[in-house]
Amino acid sequence: MAFERILATLPKTDVPAEAVCYICLDRVGPDSSALPLRGCACRGPSAGFVHVDCSAEMAAREECMPVDGCEMNRWLYCTTCRHRFEGALHVGMHRCRWRRARDAPASDDTRYALLSVASVLKINDEHDVADRLEAASLGGLARDNPDMLIAELMRIANAAATNPDVELKNLTRLRSRVERSESDSARSLYLTAQWRLLAALNRREEALRAVAESFRACAALFGPDGTPTVGEMEGHALCLVNVGRVDEGIAMLNRVLATLTRVFGADHALTRETKRKLDVWCRTLGGAPPQGLTIPSLH
């Protein structure tokens, strides 16, 4: 299955002997074999470790939890550190979400859940399965469901690199709906999709202006250290490099690395990947705009 293929490619995380699931307070999971995982910004020898099944059960009971005035979706975020799940925990949570939605009666809620699952599959290159799931879910969603707009914006942002001409037209048609929705999340996603599409079309100066606006919107919505904000900061670095402002782009990616190191720690997968990318940029870019730098994944 798609999820098993994805999980097999992810790096294994060491689980300290003292780590237990913060929900069930046991080391061994409900299936008598699974150890707790940590896929957030919690630090220390045991903080943040949780069984995927325990975390999914809590998310199914209460999907959104208010934390400091923000609604945190428990399928996506750790409500302790307020950072988005990453790695095996992120994928495992969506596998559980898929199983629950698959077996539940059809509704807009289950269709939206499956769209979220499709986005995770697509990010991990399971495009055929993701496209079928996405098409079936979008086809059944009520047009007046507010989640429909978010789902369409997410789909467009994730398709930026594959069909940018068509998707930019689709995004333009959504602009009035985004403005009428008065949704900060929809506006932020619209801006993210916009710069990704412009970058994919090599409209580099426009992409740079758009990503700067998107970065400011994410910082206001998620805070300066929020995972989406850091993702847009990386996008900003990419767009700076693409217009030939290499030194500024490398300085911005250094800011990304510093933030990830402070929030997640030096050994976190995101931190290590960003350090590797920064090393490559410093070695290879010189003073010319690069060709073929990839747009960061949207989680």
Number of C-alpha atoms within 10 A of each C-alpha: 6 15 16 11 11 18 16 10 10 12 10 11 13 8 16 11 9 8 21 23 23 17 13 14 13 15 21 15 19 14 9 8 9 13 19 24 22 26 23 26 24 19 14 9 12 18 17 23 26 26 28 25 17 18 22 22 17 13 19 15 9 12 15 17 15 10 11 8 7 12 12 19 17 23 25 22 21 20 18 12 15 22 22 21 22 20 20 22 23 20 24 23 23 25 20 19 21 20 11 16 19 14 9 11 11 13 14 17 15 20 27 22 20 25 26 23 22 26 26 24 23 21 16 18 13 17 16 13 14 22 17 11 19 23 12 13 22 19 10 13 19 13 11 8 12 13 17 19 20 19 23 20 26 21 21 26 26 24 19 23 18 12 14 21 14 13 21 21 10 14 19 12 11 15 14 9 15 21 12 8 14 10 15 15 15 23 21 23 24 24 22 30 28 26 31 27 28 22 26 20 16 13 14 19 15 14 27 24 14 21 28 20 17 26 24 16 21 27 19 14 16 17 14 16 18 20 25 22 22 23 20 25 25 25 29 26 26 27 29 25 26 24 18 17 16 23 16 15 24 21 13 20 24 17 16 24 23 17 18 24 19 13 20 19 18 15 10 18 18 17 21 16 13 19 20 11 14 18 12 11 18 12 9 10 16 12 11 13 16 16 9 8 12 11 18 14 13 17 18
